[in-house]
Structures are given as C-alpha cells and as structure tokens.
Amino acid sequence: MKKIIKLILTILGLFVLGFAGLVGYATLSDYKPGPTTLVYENKSAAPIPSDQIFNLMIWNIGYAGLSKDMDFFYDGGKQVRPKESVVKTNLAAIEQYLARQNNMDFILLQEVDQNSKRSYSINEYSIIANVFPKFHSSFGKNYDVFFVPVPVNDPLGHVRSGLQTLSRFEPFSIVRHSFLGNYAWPQGLFMLDRCFMVARYHLENSENQLLVINTHNSAYDDGSLRSKQMAYLEKFLVTEYKKGNYVIVGGDWNQCPPAFISQFGKNKMDNNERMDIAADYMPDWNWAYDPITPTNRRLSTSYNEKTTLTTVIDFFLLSPNIDVQKVKGFPLGFEHADHQPVKLTISLKNGQ
C-alpha cells in the first residue's frame, strides 16, 4: 500500500513540476509587443489616386483549419485540428478564391498562420502573398505561443498567427497597434495578443492620408476586453479623422454591428451570448455590412445549413468622408473556413 501511495505522490509531484516548468518558460518567453510596432515604412511611396473607386475585401480564413466538417473544442466541439490533407485542401481552395479577386485593391485577412501545429507549420502568409506577386503584403502578429497546453489529451501546441493586409498600392507606413487589455496570468500566456494594423497611403493632390485598418477583436471573453478595445480604437479613429484623413476599418470584430437585424434566408441567427456594438459608438460614421449573408458560424458541430447558428461579425466601419457604393457578403457554404468574405466598394468624398 505504501508503494502505491508513494508512486501516486511521485506522479503528482512530476505533474506539478512539469506544469510549473511550462508556466515558468511560458512566462519568460511570453510575446509582449509594445503599444505600437513599425511593420513597414517607405516615406517616398507613391501617392494613390483620390478620385477613383476602391474595392476592398475582408475574410477570416480560420487558418485553413475550420472547414464545414470541423467542430472545435473552444466552441463546445470535440476536435482540435483536422488532418493535414484537409488543411492543404482548404488552403488551396482559399488560394483559388483569392486569386479570382483581381479587381480588389485591398484585402484584409485574419487568422493567417505562419508556423502553427494546428496548420502543420505551413507558412500560409507566404503562400497567400505569392498569389499576389504585384501587391504589397504585410503581417501583424497577434498570436505567438510556444505551446498551448489545452486540451490536455491533445494539446493545440505551438501557434504563430496574425493579420495579413494585401494592397495594390504601396503604403508609406504600416504600424501594428496593440489593443488594451488581456487575460490574467497565467491564462494570458497562452492566449492571443489582439491588435489592429494600420496601413497609411499618400493621396494625390492632398495633404490628407488614406488609412486602411485590419482588425481582429477579442472572442471568448465576457465583453470586458472588447469594451476596452473598442474604447481604444475609438480614440484612435477620432484623432485621425480630425486630421482630415480618410479611415476604413475592416475585419473580424467578434461582435454584431449596432442594432443588427439579420435578414438571412436559410440560415439561423445566433443570438446565444450575442454582443452588439453600442448604438452610440461612432454614431456619425458608416457601418457597412450585408444583413442577408452570415459571415460566421458556430463551431460546436459540423456545419448544417438548417441547424447551425450563424451571425454577422465581419464588416466595415468608415469615416464620414467616405461614400459606400456597395457592400456584399459572399455565401461560400462555409466550405473551407468558418467565416465568409465580405466585399466593399467605396469612394472618397471631395476626391472627384
């Protein structure tokens, strides 16, 4: 009996030491970005025309690992990652879809992996950048963890992922802005460091700038993190607009637009633990979204058009000096990602 008790205590001791070592190393190696990080700079970048129509697209590609047959443990499902062949199939389909978007001027992507176990260490960022050899491409890291220890029986492992902005024009500056707030220690060691990435462009015959912002706000929190992030973003946007700049924000907000009412034809609206952006948030600015087409689905089970809960959390916010010409979501059946793309056409006021 004593031998059994000693064996149990030894195993428990090794487990505690192993966990302490994991947390200790994670603390020492924790990715701690500053408030801002310069991603790219070329002050002599050529100005872009201010009198033309611009086309933009946003899409959270779910690291090519969250296709229609996938559920996910974070969302109440059971799976951690699909097979490598599935990731490669999804990524190839995402590449093919992006390659057909030859009329886009700006493409804002989220959950693009560079080196993650969940996507078999495939450099998705480079692969997608190569689809657009004439476009400028930039990466804003928001997830860099050497080992995510959950679930215990099949850990998610190492993750390096972030935002990718592609543009037909060369920006004169790209800066990563850290969102305020994070999960408490030690949970925060293994979670994302959320951010938004600001690309700035000179405009012809104007002292003002065009700002194209790629954002990916928090999920899986009680709303307190998202509130801090939205307040920080608002302060930044107001400051830039007061300068006379044109500002576009697009991405995965992990919230519905203010007072959103779905007009889905076939899909069911997800009102479980729903969060809407406050109705008085940036009231003079323009929210651009398609109420007909859901942009995101629940991952508690594989996708079923009749039963899966869906919502709109991917959309644009534009400063008052920008006219919205058209916005449309594209129903791809969640075939290769748990989000669907949204396209926007705009023009700059006083740019004609």
C-alpha positions as CSV (number, residue, x, y, z in Angstrom):
1,M,0.0,0.0,0.0
2,K,2.8,2.4,0.9
3,K,4.5,1.7,-2.5
4,I,1.2,2.6,-4.3
5,I,0.8,5.8,-2.3
6,K,4.5,6.7,-3.0
7,L,4.0,6.1,-6.7
8,I,0.9,8.3,-6.8
9,L,2.7,11.1,-4.9
10,T,5.7,10.8,-7.3
11,I,3.4,11.1,-10.3
12,L,1.6,14.0,-8.8
13,G,4.9,15.7,-8.0
14,L,6.2,15.2,-11.5
15,F,3.0,16.6,-12.9
16,V,3.2,19.7,-10.6
17,L,6.9,20.2,-11.5
18,G,6.1,19.8,-15.2
19,F,3.3,22.3,-15.1
20,A,5.4,24.8,-13.1
21,G,8.1,24.4,-15.7
22,L,5.7,25.0,-18.5
23,V,4.2,28.1,-16.9
24,G,7.7,29.4,-16.0
25,Y,9.0,29.0,-19.5
26,A,5.9,30.5,-21.0
27,T,6.3,33.5,-18.7
28,L,9.9,34.0,-19.7
29,S,9.2,33.6,-23.4
30,D,5.8,35.4,-23.5
31,Y,5.3,37.5,-26.6
32,K,4.9,41.1,-25.2
33,P,4.5,43.6,-28.1
34,G,4.7,47.3,-27.3
35,P,1.8,49.7,-27.8
36,T,2.9,50.1,-31.4
37,T,5.3,48.2,-33.7
38,L,6.5,49.5,-37.0
39,V,5.9,46.8,-39.6
40,Y,6.9,48.6,-42.7
41,E,8.0,52.1,-43.8
42,N,8.8,53.8,-47.1
43,K,8.2,57.6,-46.8
44,S,8.7,58.0,-50.5
45,A,5.9,55.6,-51.5
46,A,4.0,56.9,-54.5
47,P,0.6,58.6,-53.7
48,I,-2.5,56.9,-54.9
49,P,-5.4,58.5,-56.9
50,S,-8.1,60.0,-54.7
51,D,-10.7,60.2,-57.4
52,Q,-11.2,56.5,-58.1
53,I,-13.4,53.8,-56.8
54,F,-11.7,51.4,-54.4
55,N,-12.7,47.7,-53.8
56,L,-11.9,46.0,-50.5
57,M,-12.4,42.5,-49.1
58,I,-12.3,41.1,-45.6
59,W,-12.0,37.4,-44.7
60,N,-11.1,35.5,-41.6
61,I,-9.7,32.3,-43.2
62,G,-9.6,30.3,-39.9
63,Y,-6.0,29.2,-40.6
64,A,-7.5,26.8,-43.3
65,G,-8.4,24.5,-40.4
66,L,-12.1,25.3,-39.8
67,S,-14.0,24.0,-42.8
68,K,-17.6,22.8,-42.9
69,D,-16.9,19.3,-41.4
70,M,-15.0,20.7,-38.4
71,D,-16.1,21.4,-34.9
72,F,-13.8,23.0,-32.4
73,F,-13.2,22.3,-28.7
74,Y,-13.1,26.0,-27.7
75,D,-16.7,26.3,-29.1
76,G,-18.0,23.2,-27.4
77,G,-17.0,20.8,-30.1
78,K,-14.6,17.8,-29.7
79,Q,-11.9,18.3,-32.4
80,V,-8.6,20.1,-32.0
81,R,-7.3,20.1,-35.6
82,P,-8.2,18.4,-38.9
83,K,-5.9,16.1,-40.8
84,E,-3.0,17.7,-42.7
85,S,-4.6,16.8,-46.0
86,V,-7.7,18.7,-45.0
87,V,-5.7,21.9,-44.2
88,K,-3.9,21.7,-47.5
89,T,-7.2,21.2,-49.4
90,N,-8.8,24.2,-47.6
91,L,-5.7,26.4,-48.2
92,A,-5.7,25.5,-51.9
93,A,-9.4,26.5,-52.2
94,I,-8.7,29.7,-50.3
95,E,-5.8,30.5,-52.6
96,Q,-8.0,29.8,-55.7
97,Y,-10.8,32.1,-54.4
98,L,-8.4,34.9,-53.6
99,A,-6.7,34.6,-57.0
100,R,-10.1,35.3,-58.6
101,Q,-10.4,38.6,-56.8
102,N,-8.3,40.5,-59.4
103,N,-10.4,43.7,-59.0
104,M,-9.6,44.1,-55.3
105,D,-7.4,47.0,-54.2
106,F,-7.2,46.0,-50.6
107,I,-7.6,42.5,-49.0
108,L,-7.7,42.2,-45.2
109,L,-7.3,38.7,-43.8
110,Q,-7.4,37.4,-40.3
111,E,-6.1,34.1,-38.7
112,V,-3.3,33.6,-41.2
113,D,-0.8,31.1,-39.8
114,Q,3.0,31.3,-40.3
115,N,4.1,28.4,-38.1
116,S,1.5,26.6,-36.1
117,K,1.0,23.0,-35.2
118,R,-2.8,23.3,-35.9
119,S,-1.9,24.0,-39.6
120,Y,1.1,21.7,-39.7
121,S,3.7,24.5,-39.7
122,I,2.6,25.6,-43.2
123,N,3.5,29.3,-43.9
124,E,0.1,30.4,-45.1
125,Y,1.2,34.0,-45.1
126,S,3.9,33.4,-47.7
127,I,1.7,31.2,-49.8
128,I,-1.1,33.8,-49.9
129,A,1.4,36.7,-50.6
130,N,2.7,34.7,-53.6
131,V,-0.9,34.7,-55.0
132,F,-0.5,38.5,-55.4
133,P,3.1,39.0,-56.6
134,K,2.4,42.6,-57.5
135,F,0.7,43.5,-54.3
136,H,2.3,44.8,-51.1
137,S,1.8,42.3,-48.3
138,S,2.3,42.8,-44.6
139,F,1.8,40.7,-41.4
140,G,0.7,41.8,-38.0
141,K,1.4,39.1,-35.4
142,N,-1.3,38.6,-32.8
143,Y,-0.7,35.0,-31.6
144,D,2.8,33.8,-30.7
145,V,2.9,31.0,-28.1
146,F,5.5,28.2,-28.0
147,F,3.0,25.7,-26.6
148,V,-0.8,25.9,-25.9
149,P,-1.4,23.1,-23.4
150,V,-5.1,22.5,-24.0
151,P,-6.8,20.2,-24.4
152,V,-4.6,18.1,-22.1
153,N,-5.1,14.9,-24.1
154,D,-4.2,16.5,-27.4
155,P,-2.6,20.0,-26.9
156,L,-3.0,22.7,-29.5
157,G,0.8,23.1,-29.4
158,H,2.8,26.0,-30.9
159,V,1.0,28.8,-32.6
160,R,2.2,31.8,-34.7
161,S,-0.5,33.6,-36.5
162,G,-1.9,37.1,-37.3
163,L,-3.3,39.6,-39.7
164,Q,-2.4,39.9,-43.4
165,T,-3.0,43.0,-45.4
166,L,-2.6,43.0,-49.2
167,S,-2.8,46.1,-51.3
168,R,-2.4,47.1,-54.9
169,F,-0.7,50.2,-53.7
170,E,2.5,50.6,-51.6
171,P,1.8,52.2,-48.2
172,F,4.2,54.7,-46.7
173,S,3.8,53.2,-43.3
174,I,2.3,50.1,-41.6
175,V,2.0,50.0,-37.8
176,R,0.7,47.3,-35.5
177,H,-1.3,48.7,-32.6
178,S,-1.8,46.6,-29.5
179,F,-5.3,46.5,-28.1
180,L,-5.6,47.3,-24.5
181,G,-6.4,44.6,-22.0
182,N,-5.6,40.9,-21.9
183,Y,-6.5,37.8,-19.9
184,A,-5.0,37.5,-16.4
185,W,-1.8,35.5,-15.7
186,P,-1.3,32.6,-16.4
187,Q,-4.2,32.2,-18.9
188,G,-3.0,35.2,-20.8
189,L,0.3,33.4,-21.5
190,F,-1.5,31.1,-23.9
191,M,-4.0,33.5,-25.5
192,L,-3.9,35.9,-28.4
193,D,-2.3,39.4,-28.1
194,R,-5.0,41.2,-30.0
195,C,-4.2,44.1,-32.3
196,F,-5.2,46.2,-35.3
197,M,-2.8,47.0,-38.1
198,V,-2.9,50.5,-39.8
199,A,-1.7,50.9,-43.4
200,R,-1.2,54.5,-44.4
201,Y,-1.3,55.8,-48.0
202,H,-0.4,59.2,-49.5
203,L,-3.2,60.6,-51.7
204,E,-2.6,62.6,-54.9
205,N,-3.2,66.3,-54.7
206,S,-4.0,66.1,-51.0
207,E,-2.2,66.5,-47.7
208,N,-4.5,64.0,-46.1
209,Q,-4.0,60.3,-45.9
210,L,-6.0,57.1,-46.5
211,L,-5.9,54.7,-43.6
212,V,-6.9,51.1,-44.2
213,I,-7.1,49.2,-40.8
214,N,-7.2,45.5,-40.4
215,T,-8.7,44.4,-37.0
216,H,-9.4,41.2,-35.1
217,N,-11.1,41.9,-31.8
218,S,-11.4,39.5,-28.8
219,A,-13.6,36.5,-28.5
220,Y,-14.3,34.1,-25.7
221,D,-14.5,36.9,-23.1
222,D,-17.3,38.4,-21.0
223,G,-17.2,41.6,-23.1
224,S,-14.8,43.5,-20.8
225,L,-11.9,43.0,-23.1
226,R,-13.9,44.0,-26.2
227,S,-15.1,47.1,-24.4
228,K,-11.5,48.2,-23.7
229,Q,-10.5,47.5,-27.2
230,M,-13.4,49.5,-28.7
231,A,-12.7,52.5,-26.5
232,Y,-9.0,52.5,-27.5
233,L,-9.9,52.1,-31.2
234,E,-12.5,54.9,-31.0
235,K,-9.9,57.4,-29.6
236,F,-7.5,56.5,-32.4
237,L,-10.1,56.8,-35.1
238,V,-11.5,60.2,-33.9
239,T,-7.9,61.6,-33.7
240,E,-7.2,60.5,-37.3
241,Y,-10.5,61.8,-38.7
242,K,-9.9,65.2,-37.0
243,K,-6.7,65.5,-39.0
244,G,-8.8,65.2,-42.2
245,N,-7.8,61.6,-43.0
246,Y,-9.9,59.0,-44.7
247,V,-10.3,56.0,-42.5
248,I,-11.5,52.4,-43.2
249,V,-11.7,49.7,-40.6
250,G,-12.4,46.1,-41.6
251,G,-12.1,42.7,-40.1
252,D,-13.5,40.3,-37.6
253,W,-15.0,42.3,-34.7
254,N,-16.4,39.3,-32.8
255,Q,-19.5,41.4,-32.3
256,C,-22.5,42.3,-34.3
257,P,-22.9,45.8,-35.8
258,P,-25.0,48.2,-33.8
259,A,-28.7,47.2,-33.6
260,F,-28.1,44.4,-36.1
261,I,-31.2,42.7,-37.5
262,S,-30.5,39.7,-39.7
263,Q,-32.3,39.0,-42.9
264,F,-30.9,35.6,-43.5
265,G,-32.9,33.5,-45.9
266,K,-31.9,29.9,-45.0
267,N,-29.5,30.2,-42.0
268,K,-30.5,30.6,-38.3
269,M,-29.3,33.7,-36.5
270,D,-27.1,33.1,-33.5
271,N,-28.4,35.1,-30.5
272,N,-26.7,33.0,-27.9
273,E,-24.4,35.2,-25.8
274,R,-24.7,37.7,-28.5
275,M,-22.9,41.1,-28.3
276,D,-23.7,44.1,-30.3
277,I,-21.6,47.2,-30.7
278,A,-23.2,50.0,-28.8
279,A,-25.7,52.1,-30.8
280,D,-24.0,55.3,-29.8
281,Y,-20.5,54.1,-30.8
282,M,-19.1,56.4,-33.6
283,P,-22.7,57.5,-34.5
284,D,-21.6,59.7,-37.3
285,W,-19.6,57.0,-39.0
286,N,-20.8,54.5,-41.5
287,W,-21.2,50.8,-40.8
288,A,-21.0,48.7,-43.9
289,Y,-22.3,45.1,-43.8
290,D,-24.6,42.7,-45.6
291,P,-27.6,41.7,-43.4
292,I,-28.6,38.9,-45.8
293,T,-25.4,36.8,-45.7
294,P,-24.0,35.4,-42.5
295,T,-20.2,35.8,-42.1
296,N,-19.5,33.3,-39.3
297,R,-20.9,30.0,-37.9
298,R,-20.8,28.2,-34.6
299,L,-18.2,25.5,-34.3
300,S,-19.9,23.3,-31.7
301,T,-20.8,20.9,-34.5
302,S,-20.0,20.5,-38.2
303,Y,-21.9,22.8,-40.5
304,N,-25.6,22.2,-41.3
305,E,-27.4,24.9,-43.2
306,K,-30.7,24.2,-41.4
307,T,-29.5,24.0,-37.8
308,T,-26.1,25.7,-37.4
309,L,-26.3,29.1,-35.7
310,T,-24.8,31.9,-37.8
311,T,-24.2,35.6,-37.4
312,V,-22.5,38.7,-38.9
313,I,-19.4,39.7,-37.1
314,D,-17.2,40.6,-40.1
315,F,-17.9,44.1,-41.5
316,F,-16.5,47.6,-42.1
317,L,-16.6,51.0,-40.3
318,L,-15.9,54.1,-42.4
319,S,-15.3,57.7,-41.6
320,P,-18.0,60.2,-42.7
321,N,-15.8,61.5,-45.6
322,I,-16.2,58.1,-47.4
323,D,-19.1,57.1,-49.6
324,V,-20.3,53.5,-49.6
325,Q,-21.1,52.4,-53.1
326,K,-21.8,48.7,-52.4
327,V,-21.3,46.0,-49.8
328,K,-22.0,42.3,-50.2
329,G,-21.2,39.1,-48.3
330,F,-20.4,36.0,-50.3
331,P,-22.1,32.7,-49.3
332,L,-19.4,30.0,-49.8
333,G,-21.3,27.5,-47.7
334,F,-18.6,27.7,-45.0
335,E,-16.9,25.1,-47.2
336,H,-13.3,25.9,-46.3
337,A,-13.5,28.3,-43.4
338,D,-15.8,29.2,-40.6
339,H,-16.1,32.8,-41.9
340,Q,-17.3,34.1,-45.2
341,P,-15.8,37.0,-47.2
342,V,-17.4,40.5,-47.4
343,K,-16.6,42.9,-50.3
344,L,-17.0,46.7,-50.2
345,T,-16.9,49.4,-52.9
346,I,-16.2,52.9,-51.8
347,S,-15.2,56.4,-53.0
348,L,-13.6,59.3,-51.2
349,K,-15.7,62.4,-50.8
350,N,-14.2,65.6,-52.4
351,G,-12.0,63.3,-54.4
352,Q,-13.8,63.7,-57.7
